Amino acid sequence: MNIVILDLEWNAAYSRKIHGYINEIIEFGAVKCDEKLNVISTFSSFVKLSVGKKISNIVSELTSIKDENLSDAMPFMQVVSKFKRWAGDSLIMTWGISDIQTLIENCRYFSGAEHIPFLSSYCDAQLYCESMLGLLNTGEQLGLNKAAEMLNIDVSSLIHHRALGDSMITLEILNKIYSPSTCAPFVENALKEEFYRKMTFRTSFICDFDHPEVKKQLSAFKCEKCGGDCQRTGKWSLRNKKFSANFRCSGCGYLFTGRVQLKQKYEGITVTTKSVPLPIIEKPRDAKSGPVGNMNLTVCENGAGLLTFRSFEKIEGIKHAFSTRLGGKSENEFASMNLGLRRGDNDDLVYENFAIFTSALGVDKNYLVAGAQDHHTNIRRVTKAEGGIGIYRPKDMESIDGLCTDDPGVTLVVYAADCVPLYYYDPEHKAIGLAHAGWRGTANDMAGTMVRKMQTEFGTDPHKLIVAIGPSIGPESFEVDKPCADEFLATEGMDAFVTDDKNGKYHVDLWAVNREFLVRAGVKFENIEIGNVDTYIESDLIFSHRKTRGQRGSNAGFLQIDEK
């Protein structure tokens, strides 16, 4: 039996006939092969619009199909007849079942037919590929381009989001994995009514508390940390089609929200459960001056708490600090030294906090400069002319996670609440740099990028740089899933800083990764100081995004060349 790989493009259009929307097919594209996937011929045809008056802008931009392309096209049922003659009695394959569902919808609309005229046997190529790549029942739906990437297939010469082009991409994928024996279990008899019942079945969410399956699934919840029994501490509620309640583990005391979602599928009911840690919002500690990790905490007369590096304290002409939660005016989850605007706090209180902190640090608040952080590695050189940008003046650039200057009196500011702040000082050229490195920025070498930026801007010799790695989530606290760990492991030598917990989770040492990138950029190992302050552990002193599940204020790092 020959194999036909079919792909369709369609346009959503409102129909007065059915008083609703229909996905009107606008293009057929297919490739016919023999049983060894040798190409016999191809099929490509536009379909004349009958329901919609024109192609939507979104569809046109995605597919590059214009209204004029369809002006001389045949109506849908004529294209179906032409395709049937071309395809013959072939096994039809599509990537996912959405094309088949759309075909059924169009056949019913235009001819009243309940069946697709050319379909006798069918295979879902996406499902088959997921099986061959070990992705079945993982909850991960495999896209066409992702499958090509996983199989190291170069599809740059093919036209994406066009029917024939996507059919050819599917063929390239099948050429890597296909055999008649492995494909046979995925071939369905499309002449049976059961096939159409399955294809037209609409998955729905079960949202009825009285449903017997709901009662069964909500009767117990296990702790994802230790596997122990849990006690529900609040009532079940229904939100966004998910049942939710708060729990406490009787064994380890883990506090979390348990979420349950039930879907009624053709094959039966599927249940998805998830545990989400509850935000832990603590009051700021009653702290005194003294050591914290490898840093020094100074509680000033106005109540502000300043964390400083011991190596930077020895440098004359430099002012620096990392903020704490101490001494501000903000309340509740923002208590009390919140320096983050647009987080839900009162902006007037944030500006008061800046005034308090800059007074304690001894810098002019009018010459603070902050970037527009978005977890990339873009760096900007600034001067006094940029004073106030990002705080008292609107940001004037997008995507800035690092700042550098050799202009005295300018105070560089970066925000962090688990992310890594990086402090740089060039003693030869009297230049400074301050960078924000989230886990993405860390994996993408923000640390080394700042070194190279300072080389370009100031002629900095990396061997003479003094660098400090500030408070952030520490290696014991930074637990991640495999995709995040893989971002680090993609760089040679980083496996030394990624620990596999053998349970699907990993721990990453962001401090060591940043230090390694600094050393690779030419900074001497002995010139790098790690503050060794874990924001997750010290969350009553420093805001932690992970600990509070985002219900928090913002810390900030400050660095200035003194004008004196």
Solvent accessible surface area in square Angstrom, and as a share of the most:
residue,aa,sasa,rsa
1,M,129,0.58
2,N,57,0.29
3,I,5,0.02
4,V,0,0.00
5,I,2,0.01
6,L,2,0.01
7,D,19,0.10
8,L,7,0.03
9,E,19,0.09
10,W,69,0.24
11,N,2,0.01
12,A,59,0.46
13,A,6,0.05
14,Y,112,0.42
15,S,2,0.02
16,R,209,0.76
17,K,133,0.57
18,I,85,0.43
19,H,145,0.65
20,G,20,0.19
21,Y,155,0.59
22,I,2,0.01
23,N,52,0.27
24,E,2,0.01
25,I,1,0.00
26,I,0,0.00
27,E,5,0.02
28,F,0,0.00
29,G,0,0.00
30,A,0,0.00
31,V,0,0.00
32,K,27,0.11
33,C,0,0.00
34,D,40,0.21
35,E,99,0.44
36,K,155,0.66
37,L,13,0.06
38,N,83,0.43
39,V,78,0.45
40,I,91,0.46
41,S,40,0.26
42,T,68,0.39
43,F,11,0.05
44,S,67,0.43
45,S,15,0.09
46,F,54,0.22
47,V,1,0.01
48,K,95,0.40
49,L,29,0.15
50,S,71,0.46
51,V,26,0.15
52,G,13,0.13
53,K,202,0.86
54,K,141,0.60
55,I,8,0.04
56,S,45,0.29
57,N,119,0.61
58,I,139,0.71
59,V,25,0.14
60,S,16,0.11
61,E,145,0.65
62,L,98,0.49
63,T,4,0.03
64,S,63,0.40
65,I,0,0.00
66,K,95,0.40
67,D,63,0.32
68,E,123,0.55
69,N,64,0.33
70,L,6,0.03
71,S,72,0.47
72,D,140,0.72
73,A,19,0.15
74,M,62,0.28
75,P,55,0.35
76,F,5,0.02
77,M,56,0.25
78,Q,97,0.43
79,V,0,0.00
80,V,2,0.01
81,S,51,0.33
82,K,82,0.35
83,F,0,0.00
84,K,99,0.42
85,R,179,0.65
86,W,46,0.16
87,A,2,0.02
88,G,41,0.39
89,D,108,0.56
90,S,2,0.01
91,L,12,0.06
92,I,0,0.00
93,M,0,0.00
94,T,0,0.00
95,W,33,0.12
96,G,8,0.08
97,I,63,0.32
98,S,54,0.35
99,D,7,0.04
100,I,0,0.00
101,Q,39,0.17
102,T,6,0.03
103,L,0,0.00
104,I,3,0.02
105,E,52,0.23
106,N,0,0.00
107,C,1,0.01
108,R,97,0.35
109,Y,33,0.13
110,F,56,0.24
111,S,58,0.37
112,G,53,0.51
113,A,36,0.28
114,E,100,0.45
115,H,67,0.30
116,I,4,0.02
117,P,56,0.35
118,F,11,0.04
119,L,5,0.03
120,S,31,0.20
121,S,15,0.10
122,Y,0,0.00
123,C,0,0.00
124,D,16,0.08
125,A,0,0.00
126,Q,21,0.10
127,L,75,0.37
128,Y,0,0.00
129,C,0,0.00
130,E,16,0.07
131,S,35,0.23
132,M,76,0.34
133,L,46,0.23
134,G,59,0.56
135,L,26,0.13
136,L,64,0.32
137,N,157,0.80
138,T,79,0.46
139,G,83,0.80
140,E,84,0.38
141,Q,145,0.65
142,L,1,0.01
143,G,35,0.33
144,L,28,0.14
145,N,73,0.38
146,K,91,0.39
147,A,0,0.00
148,A,2,0.01
149,E,117,0.53
150,M,76,0.34
151,L,29,0.14
152,N,134,0.69
153,I,22,0.11
154,D,116,0.60
155,V,20,0.11
156,S,92,0.59
157,S,104,0.67
158,L,47,0.23
159,I,115,0.58
160,H,61,0.27
161,H,77,0.34
162,R,49,0.18
163,A,0,0.00
164,L,52,0.26
165,G,10,0.10
166,D,15,0.08
167,S,1,0.00
168,M,44,0.20
169,I,0,0.00
170,T,3,0.02
171,L,4,0.02
172,E,68,0.31
173,I,0,0.00
174,L,0,0.00
175,N,82,0.42
176,K,118,0.50
177,I,23,0.11
178,Y,42,0.16
179,S,35,0.23
180,P,85,0.54
181,S,85,0.55
182,T,51,0.30
183,C,3,0.02
184,A,61,0.47
185,P,107,0.67
186,F,40,0.17
187,V,59,0.34
188,E,49,0.22
189,N,75,0.39
190,A,1,0.01
191,L,120,0.60
192,K,121,0.51
193,E,94,0.42
194,E,81,0.36
195,F,6,0.02
196,Y,9,0.03
197,R,135,0.49
198,K,73,0.31
199,M,2,0.01
200,T,40,0.23
201,F,76,0.32
202,R,162,0.59
203,T,71,0.41
204,S,55,0.36
205,F,72,0.30
206,I,16,0.08
207,C,51,0.30
208,D,77,0.40
209,F,85,0.35
210,D,104,0.54
211,H,53,0.24
212,P,103,0.65
213,E,39,0.17
214,V,1,0.00
215,K,120,0.51
216,K,134,0.57
217,Q,46,0.20
218,L,22,0.11
219,S,90,0.58
220,A,74,0.57
221,F,21,0.09
222,K,119,0.51
223,C,3,0.02
224,E,105,0.47
225,K,114,0.48
226,C,72,0.43
227,G,46,0.44
228,G,21,0.20
229,D,86,0.45
230,C,18,0.11
231,Q,114,0.51
232,R,121,0.44
233,T,86,0.50
234,G,31,0.30
235,K,180,0.76
236,W,36,0.13
237,S,59,0.38
238,L,69,0.34
239,R,182,0.66
240,N,118,0.61
241,K,105,0.45
242,K,73,0.31
243,F,0,0.00
244,S,20,0.13
245,A,6,0.04
246,N,61,0.31
247,F,8,0.03
248,R,120,0.44
249,C,2,0.01
250,S,75,0.48
251,G,62,0.60
252,C,71,0.42
253,G,25,0.24
254,Y,32,0.12
255,L,69,0.35
256,F,0,0.00
257,T,19,0.11
258,G,0,0.00
259,R,88,0.32
260,V,1,0.00
261,Q,29,0.13
262,L,1,0.00
263,K,62,0.26
264,Q,57,0.25
265,K,73,0.31
266,Y,74,0.28
267,E,134,0.60
268,G,26,0.25
269,I,58,0.29
270,T,56,0.32
271,V,53,0.30
272,T,83,0.48
273,T,77,0.45
274,K,124,0.53
275,S,16,0.10
276,V,16,0.09
277,P,48,0.30
278,L,43,0.21
279,P,45,0.29
280,I,73,0.37
281,I,76,0.38
282,E,59,0.27
283,K,177,0.75
284,P,39,0.25
285,R,74,0.27
286,D,145,0.75
287,A,20,0.15
288,K,169,0.72
289,S,69,0.44
290,G,26,0.25
291,P,104,0.65
292,V,15,0.09
293,G,43,0.41
294,N,61,0.31
295,M,0,0.00
296,N,41,0.21
297,L,7,0.03
298,T,65,0.38
299,V,48,0.28
300,C,31,0.19
301,E,190,0.85
302,N,67,0.34
303,G,25,0.24
304,A,0,0.00
305,G,0,0.00
306,L,12,0.06
307,L,0,0.00
308,T,17,0.10
309,F,0,0.00
310,R,89,0.33
311,S,34,0.22
312,F,2,0.01
313,E,87,0.39
314,K,167,0.71
315,I,26,0.13
316,E,162,0.73
317,G,38,0.37
318,I,19,0.10
319,K,48,0.21
320,H,11,0.05
321,A,0,0.00
322,F,1,0.00
323,S,0,0.00
324,T,0,0.00
325,R,8,0.03
326,L,14,0.07
327,G,26,0.25
328,G,17,0.16
329,K,105,0.44
330,S,4,0.03
331,E,117,0.52
332,N,119,0.61
333,E,51,0.23
334,F,23,0.10
335,A,15,0.12
336,S,19,0.12
337,M,1,0.00
338,N,0,0.00
339,L,0,0.00
340,G,5,0.05
341,L,20,0.10
342,R,191,0.70
343,R,84,0.31
344,G,68,0.65
345,D,20,0.11
346,N,81,0.42
347,D,62,0.32
348,D,98,0.51
349,L,48,0.24
350,V,0,0.00
351,Y,74,0.28
352,E,80,0.36
353,N,0,0.00
354,F,0,0.00
355,A,38,0.30
356,I,29,0.15
357,F,0,0.00
358,T,4,0.02
359,S,79,0.51
360,A,28,0.22
361,L,20,0.10
362,G,40,0.38
363,V,16,0.09
364,D,66,0.34
365,K,78,0.33
366,N,88,0.45
367,Y,73,0.28
368,L,0,0.00
369,V,1,0.00
370,A,2,0.02
371,G,17,0.16
372,A,13,0.10
373,Q,54,0.24
374,D,58,0.30
375,H,81,0.36
376,H,100,0.45
377,T,36,0.21
378,N,69,0.35
379,I,22,0.11
380,R,42,0.15
381,R,93,0.34
382,V,1,0.00
383,T,55,0.32
384,K,65,0.28
385,A,77,0.60
386,E,33,0.15
387,G,8,0.07
388,G,2,0.02
389,I,5,0.03
390,G,14,0.13
391,I,7,0.03
392,Y,74,0.28
393,R,110,0.40
394,P,116,0.73
395,K,109,0.46
396,D,83,0.43
397,M,84,0.37
398,E,125,0.56
399,S,22,0.14
400,I,8,0.04
401,D,1,0.01
402,G,0,0.00
403,L,2,0.01
404,C,0,0.00
405,T,0,0.00
406,D,55,0.28
407,D,36,0.19
408,P,59,0.37
409,G,4,0.04
410,V,0,0.00
411,T,0,0.00
412,L,0,0.00
413,V,0,0.00
414,V,2,0.01
415,Y,41,0.16
416,A,5,0.04
417,A,7,0.05
418,D,14,0.07
419,C,27,0.16
420,V,0,0.00
421,P,0,0.00
422,L,0,0.00
423,Y,0,0.00
424,Y,0,0.00
425,Y,9,0.03
426,D,0,0.00
427,P,47,0.29
428,E,94,0.42
429,H,72,0.32
430,K,111,0.47
431,A,0,0.00
432,I,0,0.00
433,G,0,0.00
434,L,0,0.00
435,A,0,0.00
436,H,7,0.03
437,A,0,0.00
438,G,0,0.00
439,W,66,0.23
440,R,124,0.45
441,G,0,0.00
442,T,0,0.00
443,A,12,0.09
444,N,94,0.48
445,D,25,0.13
446,M,0,0.00
447,A,0,0.00
448,G,0,0.00
449,T,35,0.20
450,M,0,0.00
451,V,0,0.00
452,R,112,0.41
453,K,51,0.22
454,M,0,0.00
455,Q,72,0.32
456,T,114,0.66
457,E,52,0.23
458,F,22,0.09
459,G,48,0.46
460,T,5,0.03
461,D,49,0.25
462,P,15,0.10
463,H,101,0.45
464,K,95,0.40
465,L,1,0.00
466,I,43,0.22
467,V,0,0.00
468,A,0,0.00
469,I,0,0.00
470,G,0,0.00
471,P,0,0.00
472,S,0,0.00
473,I,4,0.02
474,G,0,0.00
475,P,41,0.26
476,E,142,0.64
477,S,19,0.12
478,F,11,0.05
479,E,52,0.23
480,V,10,0.06
481,D,72,0.37
482,K,109,0.46
483,P,99,0.63
484,C,17,0.10
485,A,0,0.00
486,D,56,0.29
487,E,84,0.38
488,F,2,0.01
489,L,71,0.35
490,A,89,0.69
491,T,38,0.22
492,E,153,0.69
493,G,36,0.35
494,M,1,0.01
495,D,97,0.51
496,A,81,0.63
497,F,43,0.18
498,V,18,0.10
499,T,80,0.47
500,D,59,0.31
501,D,50,0.26
502,K,170,0.72
503,N,106,0.54
504,G,49,0.47
505,K,72,0.30
506,Y,26,0.10
507,H,43,0.19
508,V,0,0.00
509,D,35,0.18
510,L,3,0.02
511,W,19,0.07
512,A,6,0.05
513,V,0,0.00
514,N,0,0.00
515,R,66,0.24
516,E,47,0.21
517,F,16,0.07
518,L,0,0.00
519,V,57,0.33
520,R,117,0.43
521,A,19,0.15
522,G,20,0.19
523,V,3,0.02
524,K,87,0.37
525,F,119,0.49
526,E,133,0.59
527,N,41,0.21
528,I,19,0.10
529,E,31,0.14
530,I,30,0.15
531,G,0,0.00
532,N,72,0.37
533,V,2,0.01
534,D,13,0.07
535,T,0,0.00
536,Y,66,0.25
537,I,106,0.54
538,E,35,0.16
539,S,3,0.02
540,D,38,0.20
541,L,0,0.00
542,I,0,0.00
543,F,4,0.02
544,S,1,0.00
545,H,83,0.37
546,R,82,0.30
547,K,30,0.13
548,T,11,0.06
549,R,109,0.40
550,G,20,0.19
551,Q,85,0.38
552,R,28,0.10
553,G,0,0.00
554,S,9,0.06
555,N,0,0.00
556,A,0,0.00
557,G,0,0.00
558,F,0,0.00
559,L,0,0.00
560,Q,9,0.04
561,I,12,0.06
562,D,28,0.15
563,E,106,0.47
564,K,210,0.89
